Amino acid sequence: MAATNCSDFYWNKSHVSGSALHNLTSWCPNSSMRLEDALGSPATFLIQLVRLSVSLAVLTLVSVMYNCVNVLDRNVLSTATCSLYWIIYLSLTAVKAISLMIFVPVATTVTEDRYTVNLVGFVLTSLVQTGLTYVLFMALDHERKYRSPDFATFDCPTNRCCVGLRPSRLVCSKWRVVVLLLALLPVALLVALEVTLSTQSSSQHEAPAALAWVYMVSTLSVRAVVLATIVYIVLFTKGNCEPTTIAKVYLVLAAVLSLLEDIPNSLLTVSVHQPSSCSDLGSCPLGVMTGYDLAQLLGAFSLVLYALFVRSQYLRIEEECKLVLIWDMQKLLQVNGRKDSIRHYT
């Protein structure tokens, strides 16, 4: 931490330094233990290791057990049972955890180019988090509209646009396009913020604090849409798409625990806890972890609750979907049998 220029580490009402904005984590806890020397911020590193482990475990569980139904010894995909967006969400969660596990130790131990390391890590994790929140909205929107036996048939037209990995199939409604444009707003502001910082001399690297705050607020715009979607699912979804009571509880708890995941360390820790000296730069507002670390830890628990929500939704419609799919298969066999008979006699 001796290589850190404390005079550049500021965030006030008029300007924010690039060092403060890009800071991935505080040096926490601040001691001379070997683990701290190796990792710089062991709390952040270990919490991201937990997030990675949980996300991979939940990803495997959802992919194997709650993404398709087994009909006549065959795994069949349908719009009703598809959990594609949850799989993408969990995959991106793992990518973000890996990114922080790589960049945090490097950024807190290198003696040169620390600014560049933090810059790359900050931009990468910010972009991944924006994608994470948008895909979470997509997953919840799918739950709201399609988690019903009514969409379990083979010839359902929504199968063509809601099950698949091509970009054109991931966005299949005007509302999703609007939210996608909303998700691109923080990306545009991030570019503007970084361009502003890059135009300054190497000794300054500062940007207007108002621009930084506008960017921070914009990152919460898609999260607001996510919360609105959850409120709609819990209070207004009716009929075959309505979740069970326990599923609603899982969903609400997961939303609460993941509420602060979009906010980077720059806002949760740096802007709130301004260092008065170089020795104060490594202090921990919460003793053994920063506010950012706490938000990330709660987010790890939210992954488990989201998985329980997906499981409850899947089990609610599994049997009915199997019956519908078997009926569709019988109809297809009858049609094919008639065609074969016509061909045989002609």
N, C-alpha and C positions, 0 to 999 in steps of 0.2 A: 504493500500500500504506500510505500515511500515514494514510488514513482508518480503518484497521483498529484496533479496540480490542484490544490484545494481552492485556489483563488478563482479557478474556472468552474467550480462546482456550485452553481447558484441557479435559483429560480425565483425571481421576484415579480412584481406587478408589471414591470415594463419589458424585461427581457428574460429569456431562458437560454442558458448555455447548452451547447451540444453535448457536453459531458454529463450534465444533469438530465437532459432529455433522453439520452441513449442509455443511461445507466441501467443495466439489466438487474442488478441487485445490490444491496448494501453488504459490506463485509460484516457478516453476522453469523455466530457471535464473534466478538473481537477478542481474540486471545492468541497465545503463541503455541497452541497445541499443533501437533504434526498434521492432523487431519485438516485443520483450518488453513495451515500453510499450503497444503496440497490442493485443496478445493477452493480456497478463498471464501466461499459462502456455503458451508456444508448443509445448512438448513435447506437452502434452495435446491442444492444438488440432490439431497436425499428425498425431498418432497417430490421432485420431478421423477426420481427413480420409482417412487410409489405410484405416481400418476401413470408412468409408462407400464408398470406391471399390471395395474388395474385395467388400463385401457386395452392391453393385449389380451388379458383374460376375458374381459367382457366381449371384446371383438370376436374371439374364438367361440364363445358361448352363443352369441347372437347369430353368427354366420352358420354354425353347425345345427343349432336347435330351433331357431326362431326366424328363419328366412324362407322356408318352404315347407310343404306338407308331404308326407309320405303316403302315396296312393298306389296300392297294388305293387308294393316293393319298389316304387319309383319316386324319387324326390321331384315334386312338381312346383314350379314357381307360378305365382299368381299375384295380381295387384293387391289382393286383400291381405296376403300373408307376407308380402315382400318387406324386408327391412334394409333395403339397399342404402337408404340415406343414413340410417344409423350406423351401418358398416363404414361408410365414408367418414362420418363424424368421428367415430372411434379411431379410425386410421389417422385422421388429421390430428387428433389429440395425442396419439403416440408420436407423430412427427414433431409436434411442438415440444413435447417433453424431451425428446432426443436432442432437439436444437438447443434447448436451455442447458441440458446436461453437458453439451459440448462447449457452448459459448461462455457460460458462467465461470467455470474454472479457468479458462484461458484468459478471459477479460480481467479476472482478479489476480492473476499471477504474472502476466507478461509485464516487462519493464518498458517496452516500446510498442508503439502502434496500438495502445489500449483503446484510444478513441476510435480507430478503425474497426477493431474487433467488436466493441460495443455497438457501433453503427450498424454493422452487418447483422449482428444478432438481433438488435432492436427491430430493424426493418423486416427481417425474415419472420420473427415471431409475431410481429404486428400483422403481417399479411396472412400468416397461417391462422391467427385468431379471427380475423375478419371472415376468412373462408369457413372456419369452424362455426361461427355464429349463424352464417347464412345457411349452411347445411343443416344445422339444428332446426332452423325455421322450416326447411324443406321436409325434414323428418316429421315434425309436428304437423305440418300442413297435410302430409300424406296420412297421418293418423286421423286427422280430422275428417278427411273426405273419403278414404278408401278402406279403412280397417273394418270391413263388413263382409259377410258372406255374399252380398249382392255383387261384389266385384271379384268373385272367385272363379268365374267361368273362363274357359279357354278362349272364347271368341269375344271377350270383353274389350271394347275399343281402347280402354285406358291402359291395357297391357302394352300397347305399342309405344306409349309415351312415358310410362312411369316405371317400367322395368327395363333397365339397360344402362350402359355406361356412356353412351355418346352424349356430348353436351346438349344436343338438340332434344334429347329425351329427358334430361334432367330438369328442364324448364318447360312446363307444359300448361301454363296458364298466364293470363295477363297480370294477375296479382303477384305471381312469382317473379315476373320480369320487373315489376315496379320495385319489389323488395331487392332484387338483384342490383338495380340502379342505385338504390339507397345504400347498398353495401359497397358500391364502388366509390361513393362520396368520400369516406375516410381514406381510401387509397389515393384519390386525387389530392386530398389535403396533405397526406403524408409526402407525396411527391413535391408539392409546393413548399412544405416545411423543410425538406432535405435540400431542395434547390436554394432556398434562402440561406440555410446554414453553409452550404458549399460555396456561396458567393462571397462569404466573409473571409478575411485573412486567417491563416492557420492559428494565429494567436488569439483570435476572437471567437469564432464559431458560435455566434449567438443569433437568435431569431426573436421576433416580437412575441411576448408571452400570450397575447390575445390569439395569435395564430395557433400556438400550441394548445391552448385551452379549447379553441373551436375544433381542432382535430380530435382532442380527447372526447369532447361531447359527441362528435360525429360517430365515434366508435361505438357509442351506446345506442345509436338509432336503430340498428337491426336488433339489438337486445330488447329494445322496447317493443318491436314487432313480435319477437319471440314470446314475450310476456303477454301481449295481447292475444296471441294465438292460444296460449295456455289457458287464459281466462275464458276464451270462447269454448275450448274443449271441455273445461270443467263445468261451466255454467249453462252453455247453450247447445251443446251437441246432444241430439236426441236420436231415438230409433236404434237401428242396428249398429250405428257408429258410436253410440254412447259408451264410454269406458265404465268399468265397475267402480264402486266407491273406493276400494283399496288402490286401484290404478290411479285415480285422481289424487289420492293422498301421496303416492309415490311421485307423481308428476309435480305437484306443488312443492314438495320438499326438495326435489332435485332442482327446481327453478330457483328456490331461495338460496340453496347452497352454491349454485353456480352464478349467482347474481353479479359478482365482482370480477369474474374471470376476464372480461374484456379490458379492464383497466390495467395498464402496465405499471411496473414498479415506479416509473417516473412520477406518476400521479399519486399512487397510494403511499409511497414512502418519501421520495425525494422532495416533492413539492410541499409536503406537510412537515417533514423533519429536516429543516435546513441546518447544515453543520456550522457551528460557531468556530471550529478549529479543525486542523487535520486529525487530531486525536478523536474528535467527536464524529468524524466522517464514518467510522465503522461501527457506531453504536446501534443497538437494536431497539426500536420503539416498543417491541413486545417482549423484550428480554432475550429469548432464544431464536426469534424469527421476526421478520418484517411483516407489515400489513399485506404485502404482496404474497409472501410465503403462506400466510394464513388463508388468503383467498384461494390460492392454488391447492392447498390441502383440502379445503372444503369442496373444491371442484372435483377432487378425486373421489370423495364420497358421493357426489352427485352422479357420477358415472354408474355407480352401483344402483342407485335409485332409478336412473333412466333405464337400466337393464331390467329391473324389476317391473317397471311400467311396460316395457316392450313384451316381457314374458306374460304379464297379465292380459295385455291386449291380444296376444297371439293365442293363448289358451281359451280366451273368450269365444273365438270364432273357429278354432281349429276343426272341431268335429263337423260343424255345419259346412265348412269349406271342403272337407273330404267328401261329404255326401254330394255336394254340388259338382265337384270335379268327377266323381265316379259316374254321376248321371250324364255329364257331358261326354265322358269317354264312351258310355254305352250308346249315346246318340251318334257319335262319330263312327263307332263300329257298325251300327245299323246302316248308316248312309254309305259307308265303304262297302258293306256287304251287298247292298242293293246295286251299287255300281258294278261290282264284280259279277253279279248275276246277269245284269244286262249285257255286259261285255261277253259273257260266256254264251248266252243264247243268241247273240247277234253275230 
